[in-house]
Amino acid sequence: MAAPTQAVLYERLFLLNRCLEQAGEIIEQFRQDGVVHEAYAGDRQRSVEELRADLSHVLTGMLHRRELEACVGSTRKQIDHEEK
C-alpha cells in the first residue's frame, strides 16, 4: 500500500477536528433539550475539546516533523548532486 500524500493526511486531521467539534455541538444540543444536566454536558464538552486539542497538537507536530525530514532529505540530495 502506498503512503498517503500530505494532502490526504491533512484532510484526515481536518475531518478528525470537525468530527470532535460536532460531538461537542451534539452534547450541547442534548443539554439544550434537557436530556443531560448542564454540569454533565459542560464536563463532557471540555473532555471532547481537550481530546481534540491534544490530538490536533500531536498530529500537527508529527506531520510537521515528516515535512521537515522530507525537506532536509531533498536539500541533502540537491547538495550531493551539485557537489558531483
Secondary structure, 3 states (H helix, E strand, C coil): CCCCCHHHHHHHHHHHHHHHHHHHHHHHHHHHCCCCCHHHHHHHHHHHHHHHHHHHHHHHHHHHHHHHHHHHHHHHHHHHHHHC
